[in-house]
Amino acid sequence: MKFRSGKYYLFHRRVSKGLLLVSCHLISILLLITFLGFVLKTKVIAGDNTHHNMDSAETSQKYEHLTAGNYVRDITNHPAFKGFGELLLPRDNNSGFYDTPLRNVGSLMPYHNHVVPADVVGAINHMIDQVNDGKTIFYNFYSDDQNEKDPGKKYTGLFFFRGKPDAPFVVICPGGGFSYVGSLHEGFPLAQRISESGLNAFVIRYRIGSGQWATEDLAAAITYIFQNGESLGVSTKDYALWGGSAGARMAGNIALDGVSAFGGANLPKPVTTIIAYTGQSSFSGDFSPAFITVAANDRIVNINTVERRVKNLRNAGVEVEYHRYENAGHGFGLGTGTDAEGWVDLAVQFWQGHINE
């Protein structure tokens, strides 16, 4: 009996020792699994945070400003203007000017005078800031089907400079003799100044080569804004047109004959039309109230033609505010550094006087 009890005791001791070892191994395995799970979870969390930070970095990316030391190609290739950068420039193909420094930007617009690089670059940087703030600054007013039927319409569009929400809008038509569109000098800087007054401003990029095409584009753009005014955040009441040189002819065509005469919708004429340095002489009794300006030393436009038109409009019963300057030349834009400086503010005040609150 003692012998069997001893064997039983030895067997029991060995089994207990084996169970203890197995338990220790199991505990070690469980601890290892727990540790590995912790490490893996830490890496996943770290990976998630890295992805989140990358997303944040991407969404918070700010496009850089340009300076007068940049080149024309830097406008075309700027990521803020992806898909429409070429349309900021005067011609459909501007590759011959890509190596021109922005300090010499006036050489792209031979019909214009007093082109101030600081004004040009300042307006471009304002547009970059708008993109950085998540704003859309460019709109196509022709459909894809229209562009396909007439490839020239691919070179059109509207650049939007926002004022106060639901304020009236103006469409600015830069000049260039219908051989180029001088938006850099005669469009964007003016639109920026107007938007700072709280009014909404669009700069139209129209087809080059024909005043008829250009005015048809203007009529299409006005129609587009009326149809999309709510989504654009503009009021379609008391709108204005604004043009310089060839662009003033476009604005004058609509002020004379209306939007529908050039293929647009049956819409009201502009409440005011701002007309700068053009030799267009047309007038009628139902011409829109007009703000007209020119410089005496304009080498392209005869000042006598302008003043005769002013007289004819007034005799026809049209309200006209006329400003004659002496040394601003032709195509003076904002008029910076000339006796015309400040004329844009006077034109805005004239328009504001015709806005029904």
C-alpha positions as a LaTeX table, in Angstrom:
\begin{tabular}{lrrr}
\hline
Residue & $x$ (\AA) & $y$ (\AA) & $z$ (\AA) \\
\hline
Met1 & 0.00 & 0.00 & 0.00 \\
Lys2 & 2.83 & 2.37 & 0.80 \\
Phe3 & 4.52 & 1.51 & $-2.48$ \\
Arg4 & 1.35 & 2.26 & $-4.45$ \\
Ser5 & 0.85 & 5.47 & $-2.48$ \\
Gly6 & 4.41 & 6.52 & $-3.34$ \\
Lys7 & 3.91 & 5.84 & $-7.02$ \\
Tyr8 & 0.64 & 7.73 & $-6.91$ \\
Tyr9 & 2.32 & 10.67 & $-5.18$ \\
Leu10 & 5.15 & 10.71 & $-7.73$ \\
Phe11 & 2.67 & 10.54 & $-10.62$ \\
His12 & 0.56 & 13.34 & $-9.16$ \\
Arg13 & 3.64 & 15.49 & $-8.61$ \\
Arg14 & 4.78 & 15.01 & $-12.20$ \\
Val15 & 1.30 & 15.86 & $-13.56$ \\
Ser16 & 1.08 & 18.97 & $-11.42$ \\
Lys17 & 4.52 & 20.08 & $-12.57$ \\
Gly18 & 3.49 & 19.50 & $-16.21$ \\
Leu19 & 0.30 & 21.48 & $-15.79$ \\
Leu20 & 2.27 & 24.32 & $-14.22$ \\
Leu21 & 4.66 & 24.40 & $-17.15$ \\
Val22 & 1.78 & 24.36 & $-19.64$ \\
Ser23 & 0.10 & 27.19 & $-17.73$ \\
Cys24 & 3.29 & 29.23 & $-17.80$ \\
His25 & 3.62 & 28.70 & $-21.54$ \\
Leu26 & 0.02 & 29.72 & $-22.09$ \\
Ile27 & 0.46 & 32.84 & $-20.01$ \\
Ser28 & 3.61 & 33.70 & $-21.98$ \\
Ile29 & 1.77 & 33.23 & $-25.26$ \\
Leu30 & $-1.14$ & 35.37 & $-24.10$ \\
Leu31 & 1.23 & 38.11 & $-22.96$ \\
Leu32 & 3.04 & 37.96 & $-26.31$ \\
Ile33 & $-0.24$ & 38.18 & $-28.22$ \\
Thr34 & $-1.36$ & 41.13 & $-26.08$ \\
Phe35 & 1.97 & 42.90 & $-26.65$ \\
Leu36 & 1.87 & 42.31 & $-30.42$ \\
Gly37 & $-1.73$ & 43.53 & $-30.55$ \\
Phe38 & $-0.75$ & 46.70 & $-28.72$ \\
Val39 & 2.15 & 47.34 & $-31.10$ \\
Leu40 & $-0.02$ & 46.69 & $-34.14$ \\
Lys41 & $-2.76$ & 48.95 & $-32.85$ \\
Thr42 & $-0.24$ & 51.69 & $-32.16$ \\
Lys43 & 1.05 & 51.46 & $-35.71$ \\
Val44 & $-2.45$ & 51.57 & $-37.14$ \\
Ile45 & $-3.30$ & 54.62 & $-35.08$ \\
Ala46 & $-0.05$ & 56.25 & $-36.12$ \\
Gly47 & $-0.81$ & 55.39 & $-39.73$ \\
Asp48 & $-4.31$ & 56.87 & $-39.44$ \\
Asn49 & $-2.90$ & 60.06 & $-37.93$ \\
Thr50 & $-0.33$ & 60.31 & $-40.70$ \\
His51 & $-3.07$ & 59.95 & $-43.32$ \\
His52 & $-5.15$ & 62.58 & $-41.57$ \\
Asn53 & $-2.22$ & 64.96 & $-41.41$ \\
Met54 & $-1.53$ & 64.42 & $-45.11$ \\
Asp55 & $-5.15$ & 65.20 & $-45.90$ \\
Ser56 & $-4.95$ & 68.31 & $-43.75$ \\
Ala57 & $-1.77$ & 69.39 & $-45.48$ \\
Glu58 & $-3.39$ & 68.89 & $-48.87$ \\
Thr59 & $-6.56$ & 70.80 & $-48.02$ \\
Ser60 & $-4.65$ & 73.64 & $-46.35$ \\
Gln61 & $-2.26$ & 74.09 & $-49.28$ \\
Lys62 & $-2.02$ & 77.75 & $-50.29$ \\
Tyr63 & $-0.99$ & 78.73 & $-53.79$ \\
Glu64 & 1.83 & 81.23 & $-53.95$ \\
His65 & 1.61 & 84.81 & $-55.13$ \\
Leu66 & 3.39 & 86.10 & $-58.20$ \\
Thr67 & 5.70 & 89.11 & $-58.41$ \\
Ala68 & 6.86 & 91.39 & $-61.19$ \\
Gly69 & 9.93 & 89.14 & $-61.36$ \\
Asn70 & 7.85 & 86.18 & $-62.51$ \\
Tyr71 & 7.22 & 85.44 & $-66.17$ \\
Val72 & 4.12 & 85.31 & $-68.33$ \\
Arg73 & 4.36 & 81.50 & $-68.42$ \\
Asp74 & 3.97 & 81.53 & $-64.61$ \\
Ile75 & 0.43 & 82.84 & $-65.06$ \\
Thr76 & $-0.48$ & 80.16 & $-67.58$ \\
Asn77 & 1.06 & 77.38 & $-65.51$ \\
His78 & $-0.08$ & 78.58 & $-62.09$ \\
Pro79 & $-1.97$ & 75.78 & $-60.30$ \\
Ala80 & $-4.64$ & 78.24 & $-59.12$ \\
Phe81 & $-5.57$ & 78.77 & $-62.77$ \\
Lys82 & $-5.48$ & 75.15 & $-63.87$ \\
Gly83 & $-7.60$ & 74.60 & $-66.95$ \\
Phe84 & $-8.00$ & 78.26 & $-67.90$ \\
Gly85 & $-4.64$ & 79.96 & $-67.29$ \\
Glu86 & $-4.16$ & 80.82 & $-70.96$ \\
Leu87 & $-7.44$ & 82.77 & $-70.95$ \\
Leu88 & $-6.06$ & 85.33 & $-68.51$ \\
Leu89 & $-3.65$ & 86.38 & $-71.24$ \\
Pro90 & $-4.44$ & 88.57 & $-74.27$ \\
Arg91 & $-4.29$ & 86.04 & $-77.12$ \\
Asp92 & $-5.48$ & 82.54 & $-77.84$ \\
Asn93 & $-1.85$ & 81.42 & $-78.15$ \\
Asn94 & 0.56 & 83.38 & $-75.95$ \\
Ser95 & 3.55 & 81.04 & $-76.15$ \\
Gly96 & 5.64 & 83.71 & $-77.86$ \\
Phe97 & 5.37 & 85.83 & $-74.71$ \\
Tyr98 & 6.01 & 83.12 & $-72.09$ \\
Asp99 & 9.55 & 84.34 & $-71.38$ \\
Thr100 & 8.45 & 87.96 & $-70.89$ \\
Pro101 & 8.90 & 89.15 & $-67.29$ \\
Leu102 & 5.73 & 90.53 & $-65.71$ \\
Arg103 & 7.56 & 93.79 & $-65.17$ \\
Asn104 & 7.29 & 94.14 & $-68.96$ \\
Val105 & 3.69 & 92.90 & $-69.19$ \\
Gly106 & 2.66 & 96.04 & $-71.07$ \\
Ser107 & 4.45 & 94.72 & $-74.15$ \\
Leu108 & 1.67 & 92.12 & $-74.54$ \\
Met109 & $-0.92$ & 94.89 & $-75.06$ \\
Pro110 & 0.36 & 97.38 & $-77.65$ \\
Tyr111 & $-2.86$ & 99.43 & $-77.88$ \\
His112 & $-2.81$ & 100.18 & $-74.14$ \\
Asn113 & $-0.91$ & 102.83 & $-72.23$ \\
His114 & 0.18 & 103.28 & $-68.63$ \\
Val115 & 0.20 & 99.56 & $-67.90$ \\
Val116 & 1.40 & 99.34 & $-64.29$ \\
Pro117 & 2.88 & 95.90 & $-63.42$ \\
Ala118 & 1.98 & 96.36 & $-59.75$ \\
Asp119 & $-1.70$ & 96.80 & $-60.68$ \\
Val120 & $-1.62$ & 93.73 & $-62.93$ \\
Val121 & 0.17 & 91.50 & $-60.42$ \\
Gly122 & $-1.98$ & 92.76 & $-57.56$ \\
Ala123 & $-5.17$ & 91.75 & $-59.38$ \\
Ile124 & $-3.73$ & 88.34 & $-60.27$ \\
Asn125 & $-2.77$ & 87.74 & $-56.65$ \\
His126 & $-6.27$ & 88.74 & $-55.58$ \\
Met127 & $-7.57$ & 85.96 & $-57.83$ \\
Ile128 & $-5.10$ & 83.50 & $-56.30$ \\
Asp129 & $-6.34$ & 84.51 & $-52.84$ \\
Gln130 & $-9.91$ & 83.83 & $-53.92$ \\
Val131 & $-8.94$ & 80.33 & $-55.05$ \\
Asn132 & $-7.10$ & 79.79 & $-51.76$ \\
Asp133 & $-10.34$ & 80.70 & $-50.00$ \\
Gly134 & $-12.17$ & 78.00 & $-51.95$ \\
Lys135 & $-13.93$ & 80.37 & $-54.35$ \\
Thr136 & $-14.62$ & 79.58 & $-58.00$ \\
Ile137 & $-13.27$ & 82.42 & $-60.14$ \\
Phe138 & $-13.88$ & 81.19 & $-63.70$ \\
Tyr139 & $-17.11$ & 80.15 & $-65.42$ \\
Asn140 & $-17.81$ & 78.89 & $-68.93$ \\
Phe141 & $-20.95$ & 80.53 & $-70.31$ \\
Tyr142 & $-21.10$ & 78.32 & $-73.39$ \\
Ser143 & $-22.02$ & 74.64 & $-73.12$ \\
Asp144 & $-19.76$ & 71.80 & $-74.24$ \\
Asp145 & $-21.99$ & 71.27 & $-77.29$ \\
Gln146 & $-21.69$ & 74.92 & $-78.26$ \\
Asn147 & $-17.92$ & 74.79 & $-77.87$ \\
Glu148 & $-17.74$ & 71.67 & $-79.99$ \\
Lys149 & $-19.80$ & 73.23 & $-82.79$ \\
Asp150 & $-17.74$ & 76.42 & $-82.72$ \\
Pro151 & $-14.19$ & 75.75 & $-81.43$ \\
Gly152 & $-13.56$ & 79.49 & $-81.11$ \\
Lys153 & $-15.98$ & 79.56 & $-78.18$ \\
Lys154 & $-13.51$ & 77.48 & $-76.16$ \\
Tyr155 & $-11.56$ & 80.73 & $-75.74$ \\
Thr156 & $-14.36$ & 82.44 & $-73.84$ \\
Gly157 & $-15.40$ & 82.64 & $-70.21$ \\
Leu158 & $-16.17$ & 84.86 & $-67.23$ \\
Phe159 & $-13.78$ & 85.76 & $-64.41$ \\
Phe160 & $-15.70$ & 86.57 & $-61.24$ \\
Phe161 & $-14.65$ & 89.17 & $-58.67$ \\
Arg162 & $-17.07$ & 88.93 & $-55.76$ \\
Gly163 & $-18.54$ & 91.89 & $-53.95$ \\
Lys164 & $-21.29$ & 91.61 & $-51.37$ \\
Pro165 & $-23.72$ & 88.68 & $-51.73$ \\
Asp166 & $-26.77$ & 89.55 & $-53.83$ \\
Ala167 & $-25.37$ & 92.90 & $-54.93$ \\
Pro168 & $-25.82$ & 93.92 & $-58.60$ \\
Phe169 & $-23.22$ & 92.92 & $-61.15$ \\
Val170 & $-21.26$ & 94.53 & $-63.96$ \\
Val171 & $-19.64$ & 92.82 & $-66.95$ \\
Ile172 & $-16.34$ & 94.43 & $-67.90$ \\
Cys173 & $-15.29$ & 94.19 & $-71.56$ \\
Pro174 & $-11.56$ & 94.88 & $-71.97$ \\
Gly175 & $-10.32$ & 96.27 & $-75.26$ \\
Gly176 & $-7.64$ & 95.25 & $-77.70$ \\
Gly177 & $-8.93$ & 96.15 & $-81.16$ \\
Phe178 & $-10.58$ & 92.69 & $-81.37$ \\
Ser179 & $-7.07$ & 91.34 & $-81.98$ \\
Tyr180 & $-6.45$ & 90.62 & $-78.29$ \\
Val181 & $-8.28$ & 90.95 & $-74.95$ \\
Gly182 & $-6.47$ & 93.22 & $-72.50$ \\
Ser183 & $-7.90$ & 91.75 & $-69.30$ \\
Leu184 & $-4.58$ & 91.92 & $-67.44$ \\
His185 & $-4.65$ & 95.73 & $-67.58$ \\
Glu186 & $-8.18$ & 96.80 & $-68.47$ \\
Gly187 & $-10.20$ & 94.04 & $-66.84$ \\
Phe188 & $-8.88$ & 92.42 & $-63.68$ \\
Pro189 & $-7.53$ & 95.53 & $-61.88$ \\
Leu190 & $-10.82$ & 97.37 & $-62.54$ \\
Ala191 & $-12.89$ & 94.40 & $-61.39$ \\
Gln192 & $-10.91$ & 94.18 & $-58.18$ \\
Arg193 & $-11.50$ & 97.88 & $-57.48$ \\
Ile194 & $-15.22$ & 97.55 & $-58.21$ \\
Ser195 & $-15.60$ & 94.45 & $-56.01$ \\
Glu196 & $-13.95$ & 96.32 & $-53.15$ \\
Ser197 & $-16.87$ & 98.76 & $-53.32$ \\
Gly198 & $-19.23$ & 95.86 & $-52.60$ \\
Leu199 & $-20.50$ & 95.36 & $-56.15$ \\
Asn200 & $-19.99$ & 92.17 & $-58.15$ \\
Ala201 & $-17.79$ & 92.30 & $-61.23$ \\
Phe202 & $-17.25$ & 89.87 & $-64.10$ \\
Val203 & $-14.51$ & 90.21 & $-66.71$ \\
Ile204 & $-15.44$ & 88.63 & $-70.02$ \\
Arg205 & $-12.98$ & 86.75 & $-72.19$ \\
Tyr206 & $-14.53$ & 86.94 & $-75.65$ \\
Arg207 & $-13.65$ & 85.63 & $-79.09$ \\
Ile208 & $-10.97$ & 87.52 & $-80.97$ \\
Gly209 & $-11.33$ & 88.65 & $-84.58$ \\
Ser210 & $-14.79$ & 90.20 & $-84.86$ \\
Gly211 & $-16.84$ & 92.81 & $-83.04$ \\
Gln212 & $-19.97$ & 90.86 & $-83.92$ \\
Trp213 & $-18.61$ & 87.66 & $-82.35$ \\
Ala214 & $-17.47$ & 89.58 & $-79.29$ \\
Thr215 & $-20.88$ & 91.20 & $-78.78$ \\
Glu216 & $-22.61$ & 87.85 & $-79.25$ \\
Asp217 & $-20.35$ & 86.48 & $-76.53$ \\
Leu218 & $-21.30$ & 89.38 & $-74.29$ \\
Ala219 & $-25.00$ & 88.72 & $-74.87$ \\
Ala220 & $-24.46$ & 85.02 & $-74.06$ \\
Ala221 & $-22.57$ & 85.93 & $-70.89$ \\
Ile222 & $-25.29$ & 88.29 & $-69.68$ \\
Thr223 & $-27.88$ & 85.59 & $-70.35$ \\
Tyr224 & $-25.80$ & 83.05 & $-68.41$ \\
Ile225 & $-25.54$ & 85.36 & $-65.39$ \\
Phe226 & $-29.30$ & 86.01 & $-65.41$ \\
Gln227 & $-30.00$ & 82.28 & $-65.60$ \\
Asn228 & $-27.57$ & 81.48 & $-62.78$ \\
Gly229 & $-27.79$ & 84.59 & $-60.65$ \\
Glu230 & $-28.99$ & 82.78 & $-57.54$ \\
Ser231 & $-26.20$ & 80.19 & $-57.57$ \\
Leu232 & $-23.63$ & 82.88 & $-58.40$ \\
Gly233 & $-24.90$ & 85.01 & $-55.52$ \\
Val234 & $-25.60$ & 88.15 & $-57.56$ \\
Ser235 & $-28.65$ & 90.29 & $-58.13$ \\
Thr236 & $-29.77$ & 90.58 & $-61.73$ \\
Lys237 & $-31.46$ & 93.91 & $-61.05$ \\
Asp238 & $-29.72$ & 97.15 & $-62.03$ \\
Tyr239 & $-26.80$ & 95.48 & $-63.78$ \\
Ala240 & $-24.22$ & 97.53 & $-65.68$ \\
Leu241 & $-21.89$ & 97.09 & $-68.63$ \\
Trp242 & $-18.38$ & 98.50 & $-68.74$ \\
Gly243 & $-16.02$ & 98.66 & $-71.68$ \\
Gly244 & $-12.76$ & 100.18 & $-72.83$ \\
Ser245 & $-11.96$ & 100.88 & $-76.49$ \\
Ala246 & $-13.13$ & 97.83 & $-78.49$ \\
Gly247 & $-14.82$ & 96.56 & $-75.33$ \\
Ala248 & $-16.74$ & 99.85 & $-75.10$ \\
Arg249 & $-18.11$ & 99.14 & $-78.58$ \\
Met250 & $-19.46$ & 95.81 & $-77.27$ \\
Ala251 & $-21.10$ & 97.52 & $-74.29$ \\
Gly252 & $-22.45$ & 100.27 & $-76.56$ \\
Asn253 & $-23.99$ & 97.71 & $-78.92$ \\
Ile254 & $-26.03$ & 96.21 & $-76.07$ \\
Ala255 & $-26.95$ & 99.65 & $-74.68$ \\
Leu256 & $-28.22$ & 100.58 & $-78.14$ \\
Asp257 & $-29.95$ & 97.41 & $-79.39$ \\
Gly258 & $-30.34$ & 95.16 & $-76.36$ \\
Val259 & $-29.24$ & 91.62 & $-75.44$ \\
Ser260 & $-31.63$ & 89.72 & $-77.69$ \\
Ala261 & $-30.37$ & 91.54 & $-80.81$ \\
Phe262 & $-27.13$ & 89.58 & $-80.45$ \\
Gly263 & $-28.57$ & 86.15 & $-79.76$ \\
Gly264 & $-29.14$ & 86.46 & $-76.02$ \\
Ala265 & $-32.35$ & 86.16 & $-74.04$ \\
Asn266 & $-35.03$ & 88.86 & $-73.99$ \\
Leu267 & $-33.52$ & 90.80 & $-71.09$ \\
Pro268 & $-33.54$ & 94.43 & $-69.99$ \\
Lys269 & $-30.81$ & 96.79 & $-71.11$ \\
Pro270 & $-28.14$ & 97.70 & $-68.54$ \\
Val271 & $-29.16$ & 100.34 & $-66.05$ \\
Thr272 & $-25.91$ & 102.17 & $-66.88$ \\
Thr273 & $-23.11$ & 101.74 & $-69.40$ \\
Ile274 & $-19.55$ & 102.89 & $-68.73$ \\
Ile275 & $-17.81$ & 103.77 & $-71.98$ \\
Ala276 & $-14.09$ & 104.52 & $-72.03$ \\
Tyr277 & $-12.09$ & 105.89 & $-74.98$ \\
Thr278 & $-13.94$ & 104.61 & $-78.04$ \\
Gly279 & $-14.71$ & 106.26 & $-81.37$ \\
Gln280 & $-18.09$ & 104.53 & $-81.62$ \\
Ser281 & $-20.68$ & 107.21 & $-82.46$ \\
Ser282 & $-24.04$ & 105.39 & $-82.32$ \\
Phe283 & $-26.82$ & 106.76 & $-80.11$ \\
Ser284 & $-30.58$ & 106.65 & $-79.59$ \\
Gly285 & $-33.20$ & 108.00 & $-77.24$ \\
Asp286 & $-33.41$ & 104.70 & $-75.35$ \\
Phe287 & $-29.67$ & 104.27 & $-74.98$ \\
Ser288 & $-28.72$ & 103.34 & $-71.40$ \\
Pro289 & $-27.59$ & 106.20 & $-69.13$ \\
Ala290 & $-23.90$ & 106.54 & $-69.89$ \\
Phe291 & $-20.67$ & 107.45 & $-68.16$ \\
Ile292 & $-18.19$ & 108.41 & $-70.88$ \\
Thr293 & $-14.49$ & 109.22 & $-70.57$ \\
Val294 & $-11.51$ & 109.87 & $-72.85$ \\
Ala295 & $-8.15$ & 111.65 & $-72.82$ \\
Ala296 & $-7.37$ & 114.59 & $-75.09$ \\
Asn297 & $-4.02$ & 113.07 & $-76.08$ \\
Asp298 & $-5.55$ & 109.75 & $-77.17$ \\
Arg299 & $-3.72$ & 108.81 & $-80.40$ \\
Ile300 & $-6.30$ & 106.22 & $-81.47$ \\
Val301 & $-9.63$ & 107.88 & $-80.67$ \\
Asn302 & $-10.47$ & 111.37 & $-81.89$ \\
Ile303 & $-11.77$ & 113.29 & $-78.91$ \\
Asn304 & $-14.06$ & 115.33 & $-81.17$ \\
Thr305 & $-15.89$ & 112.12 & $-82.14$ \\
Val306 & $-16.40$ & 111.29 & $-78.47$ \\
Glu307 & $-17.66$ & 114.72 & $-77.56$ \\
Arg308 & $-20.03$ & 114.78 & $-80.55$ \\
Arg309 & $-21.53$ & 111.52 & $-79.31$ \\
Val310 & $-21.93$ & 112.96 & $-75.82$ \\
Lys311 & $-23.80$ & 115.91 & $-77.30$ \\
Asn312 & $-26.00$ & 113.69 & $-79.48$ \\
Leu313 & $-26.92$ & 111.44 & $-76.57$ \\
Arg314 & $-27.82$ & 114.40 & $-74.38$ \\
Asn315 & $-29.89$ & 115.95 & $-77.16$ \\
Ala316 & $-31.73$ & 112.62 & $-77.45$ \\
Gly317 & $-32.64$ & 112.82 & $-73.75$ \\
Val318 & $-30.07$ & 110.32 & $-72.45$ \\
Glu319 & $-28.35$ & 111.06 & $-69.17$ \\
Val320 & $-24.57$ & 111.33 & $-69.70$ \\
Glu321 & $-21.75$ & 112.02 & $-67.27$ \\
Tyr322 & $-18.66$ & 112.99 & $-69.25$ \\
His323 & $-15.07$ & 113.17 & $-67.99$ \\
Arg324 & $-12.30$ & 114.49 & $-70.21$ \\
Tyr325 & $-8.70$ & 114.01 & $-69.18$ \\
Glu326 & $-5.63$ & 115.55 & $-70.78$ \\
Asn327 & $-2.61$ & 113.24 & $-70.59$ \\
Ala328 & $-3.85$ & 109.69 & $-69.91$ \\
Gly329 & $-3.53$ & 108.50 & $-73.52$ \\
His330 & $-5.44$ & 105.53 & $-74.91$ \\
Gly331 & $-6.27$ & 102.45 & $-72.87$ \\
Phe332 & $-5.27$ & 103.88 & $-69.49$ \\
Gly333 & $-6.93$ & 101.19 & $-67.34$ \\
Leu334 & $-7.10$ & 102.38 & $-63.74$ \\
Gly335 & $-5.31$ & 105.55 & $-64.82$ \\
Thr336 & $-2.59$ & 105.05 & $-62.23$ \\
Gly337 & $-0.03$ & 107.86 & $-62.48$ \\
Thr338 & $-2.16$ & 109.95 & $-64.86$ \\
Asp339 & $-4.74$ & 112.70 & $-64.45$ \\
Ala340 & $-7.38$ & 110.02 & $-65.00$ \\
Glu341 & $-6.49$ & 108.25 & $-61.74$ \\
Gly342 & $-9.66$ & 107.85 & $-59.69$ \\
Trp343 & $-12.03$ & 107.73 & $-62.66$ \\
Val344 & $-13.12$ & 104.17 & $-61.82$ \\
Asp345 & $-14.52$ & 105.38 & $-58.49$ \\
Leu346 & $-16.46$ & 108.14 & $-60.27$ \\
Ala347 & $-17.92$ & 105.60 & $-62.69$ \\
Val348 & $-18.94$ & 103.32 & $-59.81$ \\
Gln349 & $-20.66$ & 106.26 & $-58.11$ \\
Phe350 & $-22.57$ & 106.99 & $-61.33$ \\
Trp351 & $-23.74$ & 103.36 & $-61.45$ \\
Gln352 & $-24.64$ & 103.37 & $-57.77$ \\
Gly353 & $-26.83$ & 106.41 & $-58.41$ \\
His354 & $-28.98$ & 104.22 & $-60.69$ \\
Ile355 & $-29.28$ & 101.25 & $-58.34$ \\
Asn356 & $-32.66$ & 100.96 & $-56.64$ \\
Glu357 & $-32.05$ & 99.79 & $-53.09$ \\
\hline
\end{tabular}
